[in-house]
Amino acid sequence: MNITLRQLTYFKALAEQRNFGRAAEIVHVSQPALSVQIREMEKSLGALLVERQARDVVLTPFGRRILEHAGRVLDAAQALTDAARWRGGLSGQLRLGLIPTIAPYILPAALEALRSRDISLDVQVQEAKTGRLLADLRSGKLDAAVVALPSGEEGLVEIPLFEDRFLLAGTAARLALQDQGAEALRPMELGASQLLLLEEGHCLTDQALDVCGRGRGHAQINMGASSLSTLSRLVAAGFGLTLMPELAALQEQRAAPAMRLMRFSSPEPARTVGLVRREASEDDGWCAALADMLRDVGEALVGAARHDCR
């Protein structure tokens, strides 16, 4: 029997995608090439792994058992690769993912801090929504990711970095309508105000809906913006209100001077920004060092916002 890591990778992708074409795209090969490898794997094992249906692929009972073994083998192989790459701590190459509501604000100072530690460090950055980052983290395409916690994923180590509180953003006129005294401003009591949020798939949207007690079908919800920069300009033009993370507040206010910011009464709504890595990957200090650096940068940014936006 000669089962290769490549075959296990292809089989895992097929099990997750349940479609030969999509699985082939994920592993960057042609569909015929992936199909050949799956058939070779079945031949070596002496039994079918999948049922090939017209528009679907279903694992056989034997295939489900093999998938469990494949996952353990691939995790061990990735851990071996990580151990070789990370010996000696944070050095060599770092593949870091960040969600779009964090990346533009924390990256400049974070990259400067990383390069000051080791000018030879090769940092590869990926900006994407949480779901994509977690998928790439699980597959080994990323070493770590900066997301809002909890991630909701098993098999990951989560390291809290800092608390990022939400501010209410709008024009001076719109905020004046909400200003019933600092003690009375609560996200659940925004009344009939139009609330502008990011498009589907951003975890910040889910968090904003939750703290404001509104559902996606609410008449006063607009989920069309693709970035906080777009939201800031819409808000500054008077189209509604939004929740602005402290991390982004000062930078977005400089870009959109007509936007004003107001704090909610205590306890202020917030998200926890954290660093996640695979539980199976070895950490000889690189992840802790990265977390400490990101924490310092993040706390400095939100600290400045708390000083200027009182």
C-alpha positions in Angstrom: 0.0 0.0 0.0 1.3 3.4 -1.0 -0.9 6.3 0.1 0.6 9.7 -0.4 0.1 13.0 1.4 -1.1 14.5 -1.9 -3.8 11.9 -2.2 -4.9 12.5 1.4 -5.1 16.2 0.7 -7.1 15.7 -2.4 -9.5 13.3 -0.6 -10.0 15.7 2.3 -10.8 18.5 -0.2 -13.3 16.3 -2.0 -14.9 15.3 1.3 -15.3 19.0 2.3 -16.5 20.2 -1.1 -18.6 17.2 -2.2 -17.8 18.0 -5.8 -14.8 17.1 -7.9 -14.7 20.4 -9.7 -14.7 22.5 -6.6 -12.2 20.3 -4.8 -9.9 20.5 -7.8 -10.0 24.3 -7.6 -9.2 24.2 -3.9 -6.1 22.1 -4.4 -5.1 23.9 -7.6 -5.2 20.9 -10.0 -7.4 19.8 -12.9 -10.5 17.8 -12.2 -9.2 14.8 -14.1 -5.9 14.8 -12.2 -7.8 14.9 -8.8 -10.2 12.1 -10.0 -7.2 9.9 -11.0 -5.6 10.3 -7.6 -8.8 9.4 -5.8 -9.2 6.3 -7.9 -5.6 5.4 -7.2 -6.2 5.8 -3.5 -9.3 3.6 -3.7 -7.3 1.0 -5.6 -4.6 1.0 -3.0 -7.1 0.7 -0.1 -9.2 -1.9 -1.9 -12.5 -0.2 -1.4 -14.6 2.8 -2.6 -14.2 6.0 -0.7 -17.0 8.0 -2.3 -20.3 7.4 -4.1 -20.2 9.4 -7.4 -23.6 10.9 -7.9 -24.8 13.2 -10.7 -24.4 16.5 -8.8 -22.9 15.3 -5.5 -20.2 13.2 -3.9 -21.1 11.2 -0.8 -18.6 9.5 1.4 -19.1 5.7 1.9 -18.9 4.4 5.4 -15.4 3.3 4.7 -14.6 6.7 3.3 -15.8 8.4 6.5 -13.4 6.2 8.6 -10.5 7.0 6.2 -11.3 10.7 6.4 -10.7 10.6 10.2 -7.3 9.0 9.6 -6.5 11.4 6.8 -7.2 14.4 9.0 -4.8 13.1 11.7 -2.1 12.3 9.2 -2.3 15.7 7.5 -2.3 17.5 10.9 0.8 15.6 11.9 2.5 16.5 8.6 1.6 20.1 9.0 3.0 20.1 12.6 6.2 18.6 11.3 6.5 21.4 8.7 5.7 24.0 11.3 8.3 22.6 13.7 11.0 22.9 11.0 9.9 26.4 10.0 9.6 27.9 13.5 12.6 26.5 15.2 14.3 29.4 17.0 11.1 31.4 17.4 9.6 34.2 15.2 11.8 34.1 12.1 11.9 32.9 8.5 8.4 33.3 6.9 5.1 34.3 8.6 1.8 33.8 6.8 -0.7 36.0 8.7 -4.3 36.5 8.0 -6.4 39.5 9.2 -10.1 40.4 8.8 -10.9 43.6 6.8 -12.1 45.5 9.9 -8.7 45.1 11.6 -6.1 44.8 8.8 -5.9 48.5 7.5 -5.6 49.9 11.0 -3.2 47.5 12.8 -1.0 46.4 9.9 1.3 49.5 9.4 2.5 49.5 13.0 2.5 45.7 13.2 4.6 45.2 10.1 7.1 47.9 11.3 7.3 46.2 14.7 7.9 42.8 13.1 10.6 44.1 10.8 12.3 45.8 13.6 12.6 42.4 15.4 14.0 40.7 12.3 14.6 42.5 9.0 14.9 39.1 7.2 11.4 38.0 8.3 9.3 37.3 5.2 5.7 38.4 6.2 2.9 37.3 3.8 -0.4 39.0 4.6 -3.8 37.9 3.6 -6.9 40.1 4.2 -10.2 38.2 4.0 -13.4 37.6 5.9 -13.4 35.3 8.9 -14.7 32.2 7.2 -12.0 32.3 4.5 -9.2 32.9 7.0 -10.3 30.0 9.2 -10.5 27.7 6.3 -7.0 28.7 5.1 -5.7 28.3 8.7 -7.1 24.8 8.9 -5.5 23.8 5.6 -2.1 25.2 6.5 -2.1 28.1 4.1 -1.9 30.5 7.0 0.2 30.2 10.2 -2.1 32.5 12.3 -5.0 34.9 11.9 -6.3 38.0 13.7 -10.0 37.7 14.1 -12.8 38.6 16.5 -13.2 36.0 19.3 -14.6 33.5 19.9 -13.9 32.0 16.4 -16.4 29.2 16.9 -14.0 26.7 15.5 -12.6 23.5 17.1 -8.9 22.6 16.9 -7.7 26.2 17.2 -5.8 27.9 20.0 -7.3 31.4 20.7 -5.2 34.1 22.3 -7.1 37.3 23.3 -5.2 40.5 22.4 -7.3 43.5 23.3 -10.8 44.8 23.8 -12.1 47.0 20.9 -15.1 49.0 22.0 -17.8 50.3 19.6 -18.6 53.9 19.2 -21.7 55.4 17.6 -20.8 57.3 14.4 -23.0 59.8 12.6 -23.2 63.5 11.7 -23.4 66.0 14.5 -27.1 66.5 13.7 -27.9 62.8 13.8 -26.0 62.2 17.0 -27.8 65.2 18.6 -31.1 63.4 18.2 -29.6 60.4 20.1 -27.9 62.5 22.8 -30.2 62.1 25.8 -27.2 62.3 28.2 -24.2 60.0 28.3 -25.9 57.7 30.8 -28.8 57.0 28.4 -27.0 56.2 25.2 -27.4 52.4 24.7 -27.2 50.4 21.4 -30.6 48.8 22.0 -32.2 52.2 22.1 -31.3 53.8 18.8 -35.0 54.1 17.9 -35.9 54.3 14.2 -32.5 55.5 13.1 -31.1 54.1 9.9 -28.3 51.7 10.8 -25.6 51.2 8.1 -23.6 48.0 8.3 -21.1 46.0 6.3 -22.2 43.5 3.7 -23.0 39.9 4.6 -20.0 37.8 5.8 -18.4 40.4 8.0 -18.4 39.3 11.7 -18.6 43.0 12.6 -22.1 43.0 11.1 -23.2 40.1 13.2 -21.8 41.8 16.3 -23.5 45.1 15.5 -26.9 43.4 14.9 -26.5 41.5 18.2 -25.7 44.5 20.4 -28.4 46.6 18.7 -31.0 43.9 19.1 -31.9 44.0 15.4 -32.3 41.3 12.8 -31.2 41.3 9.2 -34.8 41.9 8.0 -35.2 45.0 10.1 -36.6 47.9 8.0 -33.9 50.3 9.3 -30.9 48.1 8.4 -28.8 48.7 5.3 -26.1 46.1 4.7 -24.5 47.3 1.5 -21.0 48.6 2.4 -17.9 46.6 1.7 -15.5 48.4 4.1 -15.4 50.7 7.1 -14.0 53.4 4.9 -17.2 53.3 2.8 -19.4 53.3 5.9 -17.5 56.3 7.3 -18.2 58.3 4.1 -21.8 57.4 4.0 -22.3 58.3 7.6 -20.4 61.6 7.1 -22.8 62.4 4.2 -25.7 62.0 6.6 -27.2 58.7 5.4 -27.5 57.1 8.8 -25.6 55.8 11.9 -23.1 53.0 12.3 -21.1 51.3 15.0 -17.4 52.2 14.6 -14.7 50.1 16.4 -12.2 52.2 18.4 -9.4 50.6 16.4 -10.6 52.3 13.2 -12.2 55.4 14.8 -9.4 58.0 14.6 -8.2 57.0 11.1 -11.7 57.0 9.7 -12.6 60.3 11.3 -9.5 61.9 9.8 -10.6 60.7 6.3 -14.2 61.8 6.9 -14.1 64.9 9.1 -17.9 65.4 9.0 -18.3 62.1 10.9 -18.7 62.5 14.6 -18.3 59.8 17.3 -20.2 59.3 20.6 -19.6 56.8 23.3 -22.3 54.5 24.6 -23.1 54.3 28.3 -21.4 51.7 30.4 -21.0 48.8 29.9 -19.9 49.8 26.4 -20.4 47.2 23.6 -17.1 45.7 22.4 -15.5 42.9 20.5 -12.4 40.9 21.6 -9.7 40.9 19.0 -7.5 37.8 19.2 -4.9 35.7 17.5 -5.7 32.1 16.5 -3.5 29.3 15.3 -3.9 25.6 14.8 -3.8 23.5 17.9 -1.8 20.9 16.1 1.0 23.3 15.1 4.0 23.5 17.3 4.6 26.8 19.2 8.2 27.2 20.5 7.5 30.8 21.3 6.8 32.3 17.9 3.0 32.6 18.5 3.4 34.2 22.0 5.9 36.7 20.6 3.6 37.6 17.7 0.6 37.9 20.2 2.7 40.2 22.5 3.6 42.5 19.5 0.1 42.6 18.1 -1.3 43.3 21.6 1.1 46.3 22.1 0.1 47.8 18.7 -3.6 47.2 19.2 -3.7 48.6 22.8 -1.9 51.7 21.7 -4.4 52.3 18.9 -7.5 51.8 21.1 -5.9 53.8 23.9 -5.5 56.8 21.6 -9.2 56.5 20.6 -10.2 56.4 24.3 -8.2 59.5 25.0 -9.6 61.5 22.0 -13.1 60.2 21.9 -14.4 60.6 25.5 
